Amino acid sequence: MFIADIPEEAASPEMAAMFAADRDHHGYVNNWTKVYARRPDVLAAWSTLREAIAGGMDQRRYELVTLAAAQRMRSSYCALAHGVGLMKHFYDADTVLHLASDRENAGVDEVDVAAMRFAEKVVDDASQITQADVDRLRELGLSDDDVIDVALAAAARCFFSKVLDAVGTQPDSSYLNLDEKLREVLTVGRPISAV
C-alpha cells in the first residue's frame, strides 16, 4: 500500500474491533479493512449503503453485476472477492471462469449477461447509456426497480474499489490459493499481495 498500516497497538477501539472481526472470520486482517479502518465512519456508511443496495436485489445478480463492474474498472481486489462469492454461493469454478472471461458462453441467462453489460456501461461512462440500453433490460424481464438496482450496485462499486486502488491496496494473499486460471482471469489490475 502507498499508505502506512496502522499499528495494532495504536488502533482506536473502533479499528481494533474491525481487526478482531476480520481475524475471527478469516484468520487475518483484510488489506481493505486496513485502509477503511482509518475512517470507520466512512466504512459504516458504506456498509449501510451496500446492505441497502444488495438487500433490495437478487443476491446472485448483485454478485454478477459487482463482478462485471469490478472487472471493468480493473479492480483485482473486488473482482477476486466477488468471483469467489459467486463460486461459494451460486456457480462452480468453471462457470465463474467463463463469466469472467466469456460471459456470452458461460451458460447463464441472457438477462444476467445483459445486466453485467449494463454495469460495465455504468463504469465506462454512464452519460452514454441510452433509452435503448434500458429498454433491452426491460425486454429481458427487468423492471425499472431492477434497472435502478443494477445501476446502484455498479456505481457503488466504483466508490469502494477506486478508494482501494487509489492507495495501492493489493488483494489479500489468500487469493493465491485459487485455481491458477481463475486467479489469472480475476486479477485484472493490481497483483495479489505476496504476504
N, C-alpha and C positions, 0 to 999 in steps of 0.2 A: 504494500500500500504506500501511497505517497504521503500519508499522514501517519503519525505515530499511534501505536496501540496505547490504550490507557492501561497502566499497570494495575493489576487487580487490587493491590493494597491501596491504590489511590481512587478506586472506584467509589462512586456515590452509592447509597443504598439502592437506588433505582437501577443503576448499572449492575451492581452485584447481583441483584435479583434476576436481571436479564441473563447474565453469565451463568448463574446457577440453573436457570430453566433450560438453557441450551445443554449444559452438561448432563442434566437429568434425562433429557430427551435424546440427545445424540452421542453423549460421551465426550464432547468437546464444545468449544465456543465457536459458533459460525463466524466466518470472516465478516459477513454482512452485519451481524449483531455488534461486532466491534466498532463498525462505522456508526450505526444508528444509536449506539449507547452514548455517544457524545450528545445526542439530542433525544432523550427518552420521550419528551413531549411530542416531537415530530413522529417518532415511531408509534406512539399511542394513537395519534391522529391517523397515521397511515393504516394501522391495524383496524381502526373503526371504519375507515373508508373501504379498505379491502373486503372486510366482512360484509359491509352493506352491499357492495357490488357482487361479490361471489355468492352471497346469501340469496340474492334475487335471481340467480341463474342456475341452469342445469350445471352441475359441477364438472361433468365431462367437457361440456362446451367451454366453460370458464378455463379449464386447463388447456384445451386446444387453442383457444384464442390467445391466451397468455403465451403459450409456446411460440405461436406464429409471430406475435409482437416482439418477443424477446429475440428470436432469430433475426427478424428484420432489422432491429437496431443493434445487432451484433453483441448482445449481452450473453456471454457464455454462462455466467452465473445463473441467470434466470432461465435460460434455455435448458441447462442441465437440470435445474431444480424441477421445472415443470415437465420436462421429459420423463424424469424419474417418477414424478407424481402420476403421470398418465400410465406409466408402466406398473406402478404399485396398485392402482385402483381400477384401471379400465382396459388396458391393452397389453398384449405380450410385447417383448422387446423388439421383435421383428416388425410389428405394426408401428411401433413408435419410431423405429429407424426409418421406415417409409414415410411416416407423417413428417419427419424432419427433413427428408431428402427428396421425396417424390410423392407429394400429397395426393395427386390425382390417381395414383395407382396403389394407394395404401389400403384400399378395400373399406374405406369408411364412407358414410353417407355424403352425397353431393352437397347437402346443406351445411355440413360441418366444414368441408373444404371451402365452400363459399364464404362462410363466416371467418375462416382463417385468412382468406384472401382480403376480405374487408378489413380485418385487423391490420394487415400489412399496409393497406392504403391509409389507415389512420396514422400509422407510424411514419410513412413516407411523406405525406402531405395531405392532411385531412381537408384542406381547402379545395382539393381536386376531386373529392368524392362527388358523384353526381346523383341525380334522381334515379338514373338507370341502375346505379350500384345498389341503391336501397330497394328499388323495385325487384331486382334479381333476388335479393334475400326474401322479399315478400312472396315471390312466385314459388320459392322453395319451402314456404310454410312458416317463415318467421313473422312474428307480429312486430308492430312498431316498438313495443317494450323490449322485445328480443334484440332488435337492432340497436336500441339505446344501450342495452347491456353489453353488447359486443364492443361498441364504441367506448363505453366506460372502462371496460376491462383493458382494452388496448392502450387507451390514454393514461390510465393509472399506472400501467406497467412502465410506461415511458418515465414517469417520475421516479419510481423506485429504482429501476435499472440504471438510469443515467446518473443518479447520485453515486451509485456504487462504482460505475466506470470512471466517473469524473475524479475520484480519489484513488484510482488504481487498485480497486478491490478484486482479488483473484478468487475464483471458485475454490471451495474447500478441497483439500487433498483427498477427502473421502471419495470424490468423484473419479479418482484414478482407478477405483475398483470396478467401474462399469466395463462392460464388454467394449473392446477396443473400437469397433466400428461405430457403435452408438456414441461412445465418448467423443470420437472424432467429429461426427456429424453435428453434435450438440455444442461443441467447443467452437463457437463462431466469432469470438473476439479475444478477450484476454485469456491467456493459458491458465490451466488449473495449477493451483499452488502445489509446490513440491513438499511443503511441510504443513 
